[in-house]
Amino acid sequence: MNTLRLIFATLLIVATSALAQADDIDAIDRLSPSQFESFADDLVAALSYKSSSSAEPLGVLGFDLGLGVSLVRLENAESWGVATGSTTEYLPIPKVSLSKGLPFDVDLGAFVAAVPGSNILVYGGQVQYALMAGNPVLPAVAVRGGITRLSGVEQLALETRSVELVVSKGLFAFTPYAGIGRVWGDVTPNSTAAATLQTLSPTLDRIFAGLQFGLVIGSLSIEVDKTGDALGASTKFGLRF
């Protein structure tokens, strides 16, 4: 458990150190079309839905109230710097989430997140269906669909949609999980802010793996992922019943 605390604390410290470097997205008119394309890829990768949880359903009476942070390494930091005036290479995304179990092994989830020091506010939801709920012998297998939207940025609109398949297997107090998926995004510049830029629709592949540790009244998840070319890490503490 000391190792888990160290990993969790390290991620929070790295995220906190990046906060002062995050600035508003308010200069997309300075981007060339090629720079806007790379900027859009990073934006979709960073702000798409990241559940940070295993495939097991919560159950009809179950819910999970989560507090977490994702840290995404921007693959195109130069383009990000032009659009924001920031030189950051890592984007920290603290978030609050809530998931509720429903009948027939269906879970519904929602989250809200904001990048401190910037005008980036993102919210979204997901639905998960467990194809296999899992047992002491067999793994759990689930499909997820997610959607996110950007708010707070006047110069552009963003929406992402994602589908993924995740497999997990409980082993005593911890549950390893892994999955694959695809993310579709629409990034639409405000024509008055950037008349030369067009709406882009990046399509990115996503792979991820993580560990979910059972605690007395909840769980702790640590996850790494690659969405498109952007690498990320997430951690989430879930108050789970």
VOPAGU-2260 file (C-alpha; in pm, 1 decimal, decimal comma):
REM VOPAGU-2260
SITE   aa  ch    i         X         Y         Z
SITE  MET   A    0       0,0       0,0       0,0
SITE  ASN   A    1     293,4     237,0      58,9
SITE  THR   A    2     388,4     193,5    -307,9
SITE  LEU   A    3      35,8     287,8    -414,4
SITE  ARG   A    4      43,6     601,0    -202,5
SITE  LEU   A    5     377,0     695,6    -358,4
SITE  ILE   A    6     245,0     654,2    -713,6
SITE  PHE   A    7     -70,0     849,1    -629,3
SITE  ALA   A    8     125,7    1129,8    -461,7
SITE  THR   A    9     375,4    1149,0    -747,1
SITE  LEU   A   10     101,7    1191,8   -1006,3
SITE  LEU   A   11     -60,2    1466,3    -800,3
SITE  ILE   A   12     272,7    1646,8    -751,8
SITE  VAL   A   13     351,2    1634,7   -1124,1
SITE  ALA   A   14       2,3    1759,0   -1204,0
SITE  THR   A   15      28,6    2040,7    -951,4
SITE  SER   A   16     364,0    2152,6   -1091,5
SITE  ALA   A   17     203,2    2191,0   -1434,7
SITE  LEU   A   18     -89,6    2401,4   -1316,1
SITE  ALA   A   19      85,7    2735,4   -1343,3
SITE  GLN   A   20     167,8    2664,4   -1708,3
SITE  ALA   A   21    -192,0    2606,7   -1822,5
SITE  ASP   A   22    -339,6    2912,3   -1998,2
SITE  ASP   A   23    -664,7    2998,4   -2173,5
SITE  ILE   A   24    -730,9    2877,6   -2525,1
SITE  ASP   A   25    -774,5    3225,0   -2674,0
SITE  ALA   A   26    -542,9    3256,0   -2973,7
SITE  ILE   A   27    -642,8    2985,2   -3222,3
SITE  ASP   A   28    -641,6    3252,8   -3495,1
SITE  ARG   A   29    -261,5    3234,4   -3475,5
SITE  LEU   A   30    -261,3    2867,0   -3575,7
SITE  SER   A   31    -191,4    2757,5   -3931,0
SITE  PRO   A   32    -421,9    2484,2   -4068,4
SITE  SER   A   33    -153,8    2219,5   -4006,6
SITE  GLN   A   34     -95,5    2344,7   -3651,8
SITE  PHE   A   35    -469,9    2344,1   -3587,2
SITE  GLU   A   36    -484,9    1981,6   -3701,2
SITE  SER   A   37    -219,9    1872,2   -3450,5
SITE  PHE   A   38    -379,1    2090,1   -3180,6
SITE  ALA   A   39    -717,4    1924,5   -3245,0
SITE  ASP   A   40    -563,9    1576,1   -3212,4
SITE  ASP   A   41    -419,7    1664,5   -2870,8
SITE  LEU   A   42    -744,5    1823,7   -2756,6
SITE  VAL   A   43    -953,4    1518,3   -2850,4
SITE  ALA   A   44    -701,2    1280,7   -2692,8
SITE  ALA   A   45    -685,3    1475,8   -2366,5
SITE  LEU   A   46   -1055,3    1549,7   -2321,1
SITE  SER   A   47   -1215,4    1222,5   -2432,8
SITE  TYR   A   48   -1382,5    1002,9   -2169,6
SITE  LYS   A   49   -1148,7     810,4   -1938,1
SITE  SER   A   50   -1340,3     588,0   -1700,2
SITE  SER   A   51   -1043,4     462,7   -1492,6
SITE  SER   A   52   -1237,5     156,4   -1381,0
SITE  SER   A   53   -1259,8    -217,0   -1440,9
SITE  ALA   A   54   -1526,6    -410,7   -1629,1
SITE  GLU   A   55   -1723,7    -543,6   -1330,1
SITE  PRO   A   56   -2073,9    -396,1   -1301,0
SITE  LEU   A   57   -2163,6    -200,6    -987,1
SITE  GLY   A   58   -2490,9    -385,4    -935,6
SITE  VAL   A   59   -2840,9    -247,0    -890,8
SITE  LEU   A   60   -2765,1     -90,4    -550,9
SITE  GLY   A   61   -2408,7      13,4    -628,7
SITE  PHE   A   62   -2261,6     354,6    -695,2
SITE  ASP   A   63   -1915,0     506,9    -720,6
SITE  LEU   A   64   -1835,3     869,0    -634,4
SITE  GLY   A   65   -1487,9     937,0    -772,4
SITE  LEU   A   66   -1222,5    1203,9    -731,2
SITE  GLY   A   67    -926,5    1180,2    -965,7
SITE  VAL   A   68    -677,7    1344,3   -1195,8
SITE  SER   A   69    -549,3    1266,3   -1543,3
SITE  LEU   A   70    -214,8    1385,4   -1673,5
SITE  VAL   A   71    -176,0    1388,8   -2052,4
SITE  ARG   A   72     150,8    1443,3   -2235,0
SITE  LEU   A   73      78,8    1673,1   -2526,8
SITE  GLU   A   74     223,9    1529,7   -2845,2
SITE  ASN   A   75     207,6    1868,5   -3019,3
SITE  ALA   A   76     315,7    2109,0   -2744,8
SITE  GLU   A   77     429,6    2370,0   -2997,0
SITE  SER   A   78      81,6    2405,9   -3146,0
SITE  TRP   A   79     -67,7    2415,5   -2797,4
SITE  GLY   A   80     172,9    2695,0   -2709,4
SITE  VAL   A   81      62,3    2903,7   -3006,8
SITE  ALA   A   82    -306,9    2863,1   -2917,6
SITE  THR   A   83    -263,8    2936,0   -2545,8
SITE  GLY   A   84      62,3    3124,9   -2499,9
SITE  SER   A   85     172,2    2842,1   -2269,8
SITE  THR   A   86     485,0    2629,3   -2297,4
SITE  THR   A   87     342,1    2334,1   -2106,4
SITE  GLU   A   88     408,6    1977,8   -2222,9
SITE  TYR   A   89     169,2    1812,4   -1978,3
SITE  LEU   A   90    -198,0    1888,8   -1926,0
SITE  PRO   A   91    -342,2    1811,9   -1578,2
SITE  ILE   A   92    -716,5    1741,0   -1564,9
SITE  PRO   A   93    -867,4    1706,0   -1214,1
SITE  LYS   A   94   -1219,6    1564,4   -1222,3
SITE  VAL   A   95   -1517,9    1448,4   -1018,9
SITE  SER   A   96   -1724,2    1152,4   -1139,7
SITE  LEU   A   97   -2034,1     959,5   -1038,7
SITE  SER   A   98   -2140,8     615,7   -1159,5
SITE  LYS   A   99   -2460,4     426,4   -1073,4
SITE  GLY   A  100   -2542,1      61,5   -1123,5
SITE  LEU   A  101   -2868,9     -32,0   -1297,6
SITE  PRO   A  102   -3046,0    -361,8   -1367,1
SITE  PHE   A  103   -2915,2    -602,7   -1630,5
SITE  ASP   A  104   -2547,3    -523,1   -1555,9
SITE  VAL   A  105   -2570,6    -171,2   -1694,2
SITE  ASP   A  106   -2383,3     121,0   -1534,4
SITE  LEU   A  107   -2434,1     490,0   -1608,7
SITE  GLY   A  108   -2163,3     745,8   -1535,4
SITE  ALA   A  109   -2096,9    1118,9   -1561,6
SITE  PHE   A  110   -1808,1    1351,7   -1484,6
SITE  VAL   A  111   -1705,3    1714,9   -1480,5
SITE  ALA   A  112   -1345,5    1835,7   -1506,1
SITE  ALA   A  113   -1155,4    2160,5   -1537,1
SITE  VAL   A  114    -794,8    2245,5   -1614,9
SITE  PRO   A  115    -680,2    2489,4   -1343,1
SITE  GLY   A  116    -535,5    2812,1   -1474,6
SITE  SER   A  117    -728,0    2787,0   -1801,7
SITE  ASN   A  118   -1076,1    2833,8   -1945,9
SITE  ILE   A  119   -1108,9    2460,6   -2018,1
SITE  LEU   A  120   -1417,6    2299,2   -1863,3
SITE  VAL   A  121   -1525,8    1958,0   -1987,2
SITE  TYR   A  122   -1816,1    1734,0   -1893,2
SITE  GLY   A  123   -1951,3    1406,1   -2020,1
SITE  GLY   A  124   -2121,8    1075,4   -1960,8
SITE  GLN   A  125   -2087,5     706,6   -2032,7
SITE  VAL   A  126   -2290,8     389,4   -2041,6
SITE  GLN   A  127   -2133,5      50,2   -1972,9
SITE  TYR   A  128   -2283,1    -293,9   -2033,0
SITE  ALA   A  129   -2116,2    -602,8   -1887,8
SITE  LEU   A  130   -2121,2    -882,4   -2144,7
SITE  MET   A  131   -1981,0   -1103,9   -1869,0
SITE  ALA   A  132   -2011,8    -995,7   -1505,1
SITE  GLY   A  133   -1715,1   -1209,1   -1398,7
SITE  ASN   A  134   -1679,9   -1473,9   -1128,2
SITE  PRO   A  135   -1395,0   -1652,4    -943,4
SITE  VAL   A  136   -1306,3   -1837,6   -1264,9
SITE  LEU   A  137   -1404,8   -1616,6   -1556,8
SITE  PRO   A  138   -1307,2   -1253,0   -1623,0
SITE  ALA   A  139   -1549,7    -966,1   -1657,8
SITE  VAL   A  140   -1596,9    -823,4   -2007,3
SITE  ALA   A  141   -1776,2    -496,2   -2080,8
SITE  VAL   A  142   -1839,9    -249,7   -2361,0
SITE  ARG   A  143   -1851,7     123,3   -2294,7
SITE  GLY   A  144   -1974,2     422,6   -2486,1
SITE  GLY   A  145   -1877,3     774,4   -2381,6
SITE  ILE   A  146   -1933,4    1133,3   -2485,3
SITE  THR   A  147   -1767,1    1458,9   -2373,2
SITE  ARG   A  148   -1817,0    1824,8   -2452,6
SITE  LEU   A  149   -1604,6    2131,3   -2399,2
SITE  SER   A  150   -1733,6    2443,5   -2227,8
SITE  GLY   A  151   -1578,4    2776,2   -2137,1
SITE  VAL   A  152   -1378,4    2826,4   -2457,3
SITE  GLU   A  153   -1536,5    3090,0   -2679,6
SITE  GLN   A  154   -1311,4    3033,0   -2979,2
SITE  LEU   A  155   -1403,6    2671,3   -3048,8
SITE  ALA   A  156   -1644,5    2388,2   -2973,4
SITE  LEU   A  157   -1545,5    2028,3   -2912,6
SITE  GLU   A  158   -1733,7    1700,8   -2880,2
SITE  THR   A  159   -1587,5    1351,7   -2850,6
SITE  ARG   A  160   -1752,3    1011,4   -2876,2
SITE  SER   A  161   -1584,8     685,4   -2782,0
SITE  VAL   A  162   -1644,1     311,3   -2777,1
SITE  GLU   A  163   -1420,5      63,6   -2597,3
SITE  LEU   A  164   -1397,8    -297,7   -2489,4
SITE  VAL   A  165   -1251,6    -369,0   -2145,7
SITE  VAL   A  166   -1157,2    -696,1   -1974,1
SITE  SER   A  167   -1074,3    -738,1   -1605,6
SITE  LYS   A  168   -1016,0   -1016,9   -1354,8
SITE  GLY   A  169   -1032,5    -980,8    -979,4
SITE  LEU   A  170    -736,4   -1125,9    -790,4
SITE  PHE   A  171    -780,9   -1098,3    -414,0
SITE  ALA   A  172    -771,8    -725,6    -325,2
SITE  PHE   A  173    -683,1    -593,6    -669,3
SITE  THR   A  174    -823,4    -612,5   -1019,9
SITE  PRO   A  175    -604,9    -567,9   -1328,2
SITE  TYR   A  176    -784,3    -449,9   -1640,0
SITE  ALA   A  177    -705,9    -355,6   -1999,0
SITE  GLY   A  178    -894,6    -242,1   -2302,6
SITE  ILE   A  179    -899,1    -107,0   -2654,9
SITE  GLY   A  180   -1123,7     146,5   -2818,5
SITE  ARG   A  181   -1169,2     427,6   -3064,0
SITE  VAL   A  182   -1239,8     797,8   -3018,1
SITE  TRP   A  183   -1413,5    1025,6   -3267,9
SITE  GLY   A  184   -1398,4    1401,8   -3222,6
SITE  ASP   A  185   -1537,4    1716,7   -3380,5
SITE  VAL   A  186   -1339,6    2036,7   -3324,5
SITE  THR   A  187   -1516,6    2343,4   -3464,0
SITE  PRO   A  188   -1347,8    2685,6   -3460,4
SITE  ASN   A  189   -1553,5    2999,8   -3417,3
SITE  SER   A  190   -1550,8    3162,6   -3761,9
SITE  THR   A  191   -1510,7    3508,7   -3612,5
SITE  ALA   A  192   -1201,2    3390,5   -3422,9
SITE  ALA   A  193   -1032,4    3198,4   -3703,2
SITE  ALA   A  194   -1179,9    3249,5   -4048,1
SITE  THR   A  195    -911,9    3037,7   -4218,4
SITE  LEU   A  196    -965,8    2723,7   -4007,0
SITE  GLN   A  197   -1215,2    2447,4   -4080,2
SITE  THR   A  198   -1394,6    2194,2   -3860,6
SITE  LEU   A  199   -1180,4    1885,8   -3802,4
SITE  SER   A  200   -1295,3    1536,8   -3706,0
SITE  PRO   A  201   -1000,1    1336,1   -3569,4
SITE  THR   A  202   -1038,0     960,3   -3526,6
SITE  LEU   A  203    -797,7     814,4   -3270,1
SITE  ASP   A  204    -729,3     463,2   -3147,7
SITE  ARG   A  205    -705,5     413,9   -2771,6
SITE  ILE   A  206    -538,7     144,1   -2563,0
SITE  PHE   A  207    -522,6     139,0   -2185,1
SITE  ALA   A  208    -438,0     -76,1   -1885,1
SITE  GLY   A  209    -474,6     -29,2   -1513,9
SITE  LEU   A  210    -506,6    -170,3   -1164,4
SITE  GLN   A  211    -803,9    -121,4    -935,3
SITE  PHE   A  212    -737,2    -180,4    -566,8
SITE  GLY   A  213   -1015,0    -257,6    -323,4
SITE  LEU   A  214   -1021,7     -44,1      -8,9
SITE  VAL   A  215   -1242,3     -64,5     299,7
SITE  ILE   A  216   -1510,2     171,5     164,4
SITE  GLY   A  217   -1402,3     222,7    -193,1
SITE  SER   A  218   -1134,6     165,9    -452,1
SITE  LEU   A  219    -817,6     321,7    -592,1
SITE  SER   A  220    -747,1     296,5    -964,6
SITE  ILE   A  221    -424,3     369,3   -1149,8
SITE  GLU   A  222    -434,6     367,0   -1530,1
SITE  VAL   A  223    -204,5     440,6   -1823,0
SITE  ASP   A  224    -330,4     496,4   -2176,1
SITE  LYS   A  225    -235,5     598,6   -2525,7
SITE  THR   A  226    -496,5     784,6   -2729,1
SITE  GLY   A  227    -370,5     858,8   -3076,9
SITE  ASP   A  228      -8,2     958,7   -3014,9
SITE  ALA   A  229     -73,4    1116,4   -2674,0
SITE  LEU   A  230      33,3     927,6   -2362,0
SITE  GLY   A  231    -156,2     971,3   -2037,1
SITE  ALA   A  232    -188,4     849,0   -1680,7
SITE  SER   A  233    -490,0     867,6   -1452,6
SITE  THR   A  234    -565,0     792,4   -1092,3
SITE  LYS   A  235    -902,6     786,0    -920,1
SITE  PHE   A  236   -1025,0     726,6    -567,3
SITE  GLY   A  237   -1380,7     599,9    -568,9
SITE  LEU   A  238   -1611,1     600,1    -267,6
SITE  ARG   A  239   -1795,0     285,0    -360,8
SITE  PHE   A  240   -2097,9     109,5    -214,1
